[in-house]
Every structure is written in C-alpha cells, then in structure tokens.
Amino acid sequence: MKKSILCVGCGNMMNAIFRHKELSQLANDYFFYNRTYDKASKLSSFIGGTAIKDISELKEYDFVFLGVKPQNLDSMEFLKAHLNNKTTIVSLLAAIDLNQLQNFFSHKKIVRLMPNLGAFVQEGVYLKIDTENVTNEANSLINQILSFSGETFELKDEQSFDHLTLFSSCMPGVISNLFDLISKQMTSMNSEEDKKRLLTKTLIGTAQYLKIEGSSESFNEVTNRVASKGGITQALNASLEKSGLELVFKKGFESALLRARELKNL
Ligand SMILES: NC(=O)c1ccc[n+]([C@@H]2O[C@H](COP(=O)([O-])OP(=O)(O)OC[C@H]3O[C@@H](n4cnc5c(N)ncnc54)[C@H](OP(=O)(O)O)[C@@H]3O)[C@@H](O)[C@H]2O)c1
C-alpha cells in the first residue's frame, strides 16, 4: 500500500537521501517542507513529490523524516499535530537520543538515522537504531529507501550509535581536512585543481583496492604492502607515528564525543 512520507528540513542530508530519481519506483507519496520554500520545491522535483509552502497545508503522515539541525528541534512543535499512532518519525539529528525524541514529540515510534555525505553519490553509510515499537513493515520501507543511496548498519545500543557517528558521518569532513593538510606538502605542484585530482584518484584507488583486490587484507597488511622495510613510505609512517599521530587522533575523537554530549543537552 502507498505510504505518505513527509520530509522536514530539505538541506544537505535530506538531499543526499531523497535526490535519487529511482526512489519514485517505490510508489510512495513524498511531501517536502522547508523553512526556505525553494529548497523543498527543488528537492520535490527530483522524485515527483509535493512541496509544501505553508504548515497549514500539512496533513497526517505515515513517515516523518526530520532533517533540521539539533538546535532547531524546538521549532518542530507544529509537527505534533500531524502524527498519529501509525506514524514513524525518522530523525537525522546528531546527538539527540531516542528518549529525548519520544519525550519531545510525545510519540513512541522513532528511528534514528545517521547518514553521511557519500549518500549523494550512492556510496553512503547509514547508522540506524529504532525504538522497539517500530514495525517490521516500517523498517523495511525505510531500508528500501536507503538502499538507493548507501549501506545501512543496524545498531542495538545508542552509545555505540553515538560513538560510531564519529567514524561514519564525521569521516568525510575529517578525510577532506586531512587531504587539505597533505596537499599543502605538495610543493612541486602549483595547481590546486591538479593536487585535488591527484589525491582524489589516489583516495579512490586505495578505497577500491581495500574493497576489491585487498578485501581479505587488514588495513595493517595493506599498509605493509606499500611500506616495505627500509623504504620511503615506512620512513614517512614512522615519522608520523613518532610525532604522535595516534595521540592526535585519540584526542580528536575525545573532543568530538564531548561536543556530542554538549549538543544533546542544548
Ligand atoms: N551534514 C552532515 O554531513 C550530517 C551528517 C549526519 C547527520 N547530520 C544531521 O542531519 C541534520 C541536517 O543536517 P544538514 O547538514 O542537512 O543541515 P542543513 O543543510 O543546514 O539543513 C537543515 C535544513 O533545515 C531547514 N530548517 C531549519 N529550521 C526549520 C524549520 N523550523 N522548519 C522547516 N525547515 C527548517 C533549513 O532551512 P533553511 O534553508 O531555511 O535554512 C535547512 O534547509 C542535522 O540534524 C545534522 O545533525 C548531518
């Protein structure tokens, strides 16, 4: 049976999930609402959905995907009038836990979803966790939607969900930052565009090698394949290690977890 799906907050992540024409194959009714109407209108045009201009046009929905920032949750009071006991809320909000969402919406059926940037190019990673009363039917429809843009990892406890968020949804930002730093050492190349091209190709090649040819090798084994004893890569890795790279990462992830706790209590 056709399901009605409302997407609220049509920014980066909602686009990453719903900007895929193939989603129209699922024959759901898609509705999009955003503070700035143009964004809802643009996103709805991708899969033939309906953009909603004013909250007075809202009805009740089977699914509500929530894609606003955690600090905007308070402005979502109006949604309560559009939920019924069959509605499943799917929250993309970082740090806000299932219990907080249940209390805020006075609603039982909640799914937390943590996407990452790769979903734009159908290579996303989704972390997913739900409250026990979300039905198998609802979960299977959500999984179908996500299957068009990435791979879903179902989790059972929220502590792991929040911790793994650092390694999935934060990671494209961390990797890009690292490559920005690395590109600053490419002093023999002038063009920023060429630097990006060279490093991106290397990144894709490494990822594909890890996924295909080296699928049975650990990260350490692949490292040793390149970093032969007494060679240049080994010297580079040894120097990075000696300069405290592992500690730098440990501290970075600790700070990120602290920030996640702060956001939860805003
Ligand atoms: N970015 C990531 O890589 C990432 C990864 C994982 C999870 N997340 C989570 O995903 C959520 C969305 O992040 P994002 O990067 O997509 O943010 P974003 O691009 O800023 O999108 C948020 C959207 O919400 C809209 N909005 C804000 N208040 C609203 C309201 N009262 N009514 C209707 N629409 C409203 C904004 O509208 P305007 O256009 O008017 O500003 C904007 O389009 C966040 O909760 C974040 O924690 C993000």
The ligand as an ORCA input file, in Angstrom:
! r2SCAN-3c Opt
* xyz 0 1
  N      25.964     17.392      7.243
  C      26.290     16.148      7.531
  O      27.262     15.572      6.997
  C      25.459     15.356      8.516
  C      25.768     14.015      8.738
  C      24.955     13.266      9.591
  C      23.876     13.849     10.224
  N      23.595     15.160     10.020
  C      22.423     15.712     10.695
  O      21.476     15.972      9.682
  C      20.682     17.107     10.036
  C      20.675     18.061      8.875
  O      21.995     18.471      8.587
  P      22.322     19.210      7.221
  O      23.791     19.263      7.080
  O      21.494     18.634      6.145
  O      21.783     20.679      7.595
  P      21.293     21.849      6.606
  O      21.897     21.693      5.266
  O      21.526     23.120      7.353
  O      19.724     21.586      6.502
  C      18.835     21.880      7.503
  C      17.578     22.362      6.841
  O      16.569     22.537      7.846
  C      15.798     23.660      7.490
  N      15.077     24.196      8.664
  C      15.578     24.757      9.785
  N      14.590     25.105     10.631
  C      13.430     24.748     10.021
  C      12.059     24.850     10.374
  N      11.674     25.396     11.538
  N      11.135     24.401      9.511
  C      11.494     23.846      8.325
  N      12.775     23.727      7.920
  C      13.730     24.175      8.764
  C      16.801     24.630      6.939
  O      16.096     25.569      6.153
  P      16.761     26.922      5.547
  O      17.082     26.549      4.153
  O      15.711     27.938      5.647
  O      17.972     27.235      6.379
  C      17.728     23.712      6.136
  O      17.337     23.563      4.790
  C      21.297     17.705     11.295
  O      20.478     17.401     12.403
  C      22.645     17.024     11.433
  O      22.966     16.777     12.793
  C      24.353     15.921      9.171
*
